Amino acid sequence: MDFNLSEEDLEFKQMAREFAEKRLYPQAEEMDEKAETPKELIKECGELGYLGFTVPEEYGGMGFSSTAFAGVLEEFSAACAGFGILLSVHCSLCCEIIKLFGDKDTKKKYLPPMATGEKIGSYCLTEPNMGTDLSAIATTAENKGDHYLLNGTKTFVTNGGLASVLIVFAKTNPDEGHRGLSCFIVDKDLDGISVGKPETKCGIKASDTREINFADVKVPKENLLGEEGNGFRMAVTILNSGRIGVSFQAIGIAQSALNEAIKYSKERKQFGKPLAAFQALQFKMAEMATRIDASRLLAYRAAQLKDAGKPCHRETSMSKLFCSQTANFVANEAVQIHGGYGYMKEYAVERYFRDARVTEIYEGTSEAHLMVISKDLLKD
Amino acid sequence: MLQKKHHEYREKIRAFALEKIEPLAKSIDEEQRFPTEQIKPLTEMGLMSMVIPEEYGGKPIDTISYSIAVEELSRVCGSTGITIAAHNSLGALPIVKFGNNDQKMKYLPRAAKGELISFGLTEPEAGSDAGGTKSMAIRDGDDWIINGSKCFITSASHAMATIATARTSDKPEEKDITSFILEKGWEGYSVGKKENKIGLRGSDTASLHFDDLRISDEYRIGKIGEGFKQMLITLDGGRISIGAMALGLAQGALDCALKYAADHKQFGKPIIFSQAIQNKIADMETEIEGARLMIYDCSERKDAGIPFSRHSAMCKLYASEVGRRAAHSAMGILGDIGYYTGPYPAERIWRDVKLCEIGEGTSEIQRLVIARDLLRSLKQT
């Protein structure tokens, strides 16, 4: 497999970097502090096409590949990982699932406003008593003929407050495990939907996370995405894009943390010389850079397999597992290199350290990925 | 190693910590507030005077008991742990060890009654390289005039005084550093803005500025030029308490993870029944016990008068890394909920414990101390 990026992909990455330098880096600290993403930033990204980057052109998007989008996610996350996840959930999960499983009418209705950012998507999967085990989903969607009656609670919903399009997983047959699961597109303005207050998190604070409650919500029949009972298969398919998204988010955080560490180690003098002159720190940075490069290779392999339409569960899992571990390792060492300053909010590494932590937790914990990888290894 | 009295002392401190300290831990972190209301109960428990001799109003206890106290406080609240550790082992101890009788009479009874003392060592340009202190003390007749800035000082705004190091000669040598007691209300002594930290947000960290601060020679601690040596000795002891703090935080992380894993079900059974979670918990417990033994062993050495410089560096290095790993695992075991500042302390512990790998010498400096000590012993044989 050829990991060289096309010239076009590199150009996209460069453009995203320029945008990030102009619009994201300068306000990332403030977005973290205030725990919000400015609306105009979302609007701008919509106008520039970033919110519909992988949406086909016929539905108002840019129609680019996951590989091209990876560079955008990396650069945006390098500046502000909270904004990175907003983008990743909207594009890699919500637009993607509609693109893959929606019929023509559904795509026509939802994708164009999502591609421009007029409507933001949010992915409602996790529940208070359900994380890794999808068969334990307790939200129900009762088939009432012309509509489904939706009841249940979803937690840790990224973009929960911003979104107007909710992708909701619910049991159409509560007696069944996986096979009873279906997926719906739910307009957030329907009666019976209540959105909780923003959750306070350790990091990625700029992203908006909420609990969403559904009480006797009447979802029109045509808003069933795909077929009844097909939700599990759809969730599993879409996980691939989610994992690729988080992989590049993690790489972005790690790269920024390393950049800061390099910069600081050259500026800061102790014992009469720059920190960069000490072997213990030189080797730390060498290790950080090596792991970042290895992560990038794993992640691009996963993205390219996905773009080629090849099976890639194992590869996307490996990528997400390793990239998130790398981000945590690198951010921790970057804080360490900054010493006392790394513990203070004036230095960006403090934020990278908090932001990195979530990459090992969401889109499947590391344990969930080890389960996926080992299952694949050990199958007959 | 542990005697009956140690077990009893732990039970006493544990009960106190659960009753008086734990209920505030979450809110002081969220509000970034120093809990002044805790000072009185902490003082009544003798936790402000653990290193102060009885003749100066203290209730001295052995170092294992001291470690247990810091451990049990940190187990429920890292911020309280560091406030107590810094006051005792960095603030009061240099006066106990190097102060003259007048200085002891003047400050130790107040310290024992709950008036905090801080340790003014770190400077913007002198972190790991504490010998690079830039603050200057210039002799003027019988007085000294002190100028300079200190940063990341624990309890800076609330402490009545600080033990500050300053250069008493233009020469860059370590032997030209001297320490002084400087009181907060004095002209020329000012406290800078509070630091906004990732963790330990209930502890008071700020900078101190000395601007033509004139003091009489009676506030000099020990001999001129002994400040650096005093500081190294102080830090040897201080590292035991940072180790104990990391140990307590690690134990708090394990407490939280274990309870959650036993309650939380996935795939139809509590997650503690999965091997992956069991292994994590087993590793946490094993490493925590290892760190605990190192800390108590080092505490015992200190009390027995055996050199313990290398051991305190080792226990601090190990316990702080164990603490970070334990907090990381706890957060991982809790999954999504572990990342939120919700009902579980795992997230707070994770932020708090990172300081232990940085404060009172980064892990990189501990490794340096350990290797140098080994090299020295090699040369001696």
Interface residues (C-beta under 8 A of the other chain):
Chain A: T126 N129 M130 G131 T132 D133 S135 A136 T155 F156 E199 T200 K201 C202 G203 T209 K269 Q270 F271 G272 F278 A280 L281 N328 N332 V335 Q336 G339 G340 Y341 G342 Y343 M344 K345 E346 E350 F353 R354 R357 V358 E360 I361 Y362 T365 S366 E367 L370
Chain B: E30 T122 E125 A126 G127 S128 D129 G132 C151 F152 E195 N196 K197 I198 G199 K265 Q266 F267 G268 S274 A276 I277 R324 H328 M331 G332 G335 D336 G338 Y339 Y340 T341 G342 E347 W350 R351 K354 L355 E357 I358 G359 T362 S363 E364 R367
